[in-house]
Amino acid sequence: MFVVNLGGEGEVPGALNQQPPWFVVTSSAVNLQYFVRLVGQGKDYLICPNETVALPDGCADVVHTNSVPLDVTTWRGPGVQTSEVRRILKSGGVWINNGQIRWTKP
């Protein structure tokens, strides 16, 4: 099962955790140390823009979004795009937003 966590707060165990490029460029020293420690613990990360997630169509069984702006632009840049969540989910895949099933791909 391939699980992806797009941006937001908190890493999902066993998931590929995506963060946008600004996360590693502009994060505070404390956040950057936390990130380096997580990578050192074997957590997998994908650093790529939210508006074009660097994953193929229909590859994920589950996509998580937790405490992340959706379909809006903040001072840090574009939030996670609903279209990208839908694009990377497999048929029958589930999008879980803040712990609740938001959508199942037909």
Wavefront OBJ file of the C-alpha trace (Angstrom):
o trace
v 0.000 0.000 0.000
v 1.402 3.403 -1.009
v 0.432 6.215 1.386
v 1.236 9.891 0.826
v 1.004 12.752 3.314
v 0.819 16.104 1.516
v 2.280 18.963 3.523
v 0.667 20.093 6.736
v 1.471 19.236 10.302
v 2.604 15.882 11.578
v 4.174 13.054 9.665
v 2.070 10.003 8.901
v 3.855 6.775 9.915
v 4.755 4.663 6.886
v 3.845 7.435 4.438
v 5.873 9.396 1.941
v 5.723 12.847 3.515
v 5.680 15.698 1.001
v 6.641 19.269 1.795
v 6.971 22.255 -0.534
v 10.444 23.690 -1.252
v 9.975 26.649 1.112
v 9.822 24.166 4.004
v 13.536 23.424 3.834
v 14.576 26.881 2.631
v 12.715 29.189 5.008
v 11.936 27.047 8.039
v 13.323 28.135 11.381
v 16.515 26.513 12.651
v 14.439 24.502 15.134
v 12.146 23.194 12.374
v 15.106 22.413 10.157
v 16.798 20.431 12.954
v 13.519 18.540 13.482
v 13.327 17.795 9.750
v 16.943 16.576 9.637
v 16.290 14.348 12.663
v 13.208 12.820 11.004
v 15.135 12.081 7.821
v 17.872 10.553 9.976
v 15.257 8.298 11.563
v 14.385 6.953 8.122
v 11.269 9.008 7.413
v 10.800 9.433 3.676
v 10.266 12.913 2.266
v 9.452 14.328 -1.126
v 10.270 18.010 -1.555
v 8.233 19.451 -4.439
v 5.706 22.205 -5.152
v 2.158 21.716 -3.887
v 0.667 22.634 -7.251
v 2.598 19.928 -9.159
v 3.287 16.973 -6.881
v 6.143 14.943 -8.362
v 4.290 11.633 -8.371
v 2.664 9.750 -11.247
v -1.063 9.668 -11.864
v -2.973 7.012 -9.922
v -0.087 5.883 -7.720
v -1.413 6.386 -4.170
v -3.794 4.169 -2.224
v -4.278 6.812 0.477
v -3.539 10.544 0.588
v -3.499 12.416 3.901
v -3.776 16.174 4.331
v -3.550 17.463 7.891
v -3.872 21.109 8.896
v -2.889 22.255 5.429
v -4.411 25.025 3.287
v -6.299 23.573 0.324
v -6.686 25.348 -3.026
v -5.543 28.718 -1.666
v -2.338 30.699 -1.728
v -0.825 31.861 1.541
v 2.154 34.107 2.168
v 4.323 30.998 1.726
v 2.831 30.080 -1.640
v 0.148 27.766 -3.011
v -1.429 25.265 -0.653
v -2.134 21.658 -1.521
v -4.284 21.458 -4.627
v -7.389 19.274 -4.612
v -6.694 18.473 -8.263
v -3.313 16.977 -7.298
v -4.838 14.825 -4.562
v -7.385 13.492 -7.039
v -4.741 12.990 -9.743
v -2.348 10.880 -7.652
v -5.022 8.658 -6.071
v -5.655 5.215 -7.551
v -9.171 4.166 -8.434
v -10.700 3.209 -5.085
v -8.087 5.319 -3.280
v -9.078 7.393 -0.273
v -8.316 11.008 0.618
v -8.224 11.578 4.383
v -8.336 15.221 5.450
v -7.753 16.012 9.136
v -8.547 12.430 10.104
v -11.829 12.214 8.171
v -12.476 10.577 4.800
v -13.047 13.462 2.414
v -13.263 11.609 -0.890
v -12.936 8.143 -2.432
v -11.858 8.036 -6.063
v -14.333 6.107 -8.216
l 1 2 3 4 5 6 7 8 9 10 11 12 13 14 15 16 17 18 19 20 21 22 23 24 25 26 27 28 29 30 31 32 33 34 35 36 37 38 39 40 41 42 43 44 45 46 47 48 49 50 51 52 53 54 55 56 57 58 59 60 61 62 63 64 65 66 67 68 69 70 71 72 73 74 75 76 77 78 79 80 81 82 83 84 85 86 87 88 89 90 91 92 93 94 95 96 97 98 99 100 101 102 103 104 105 106
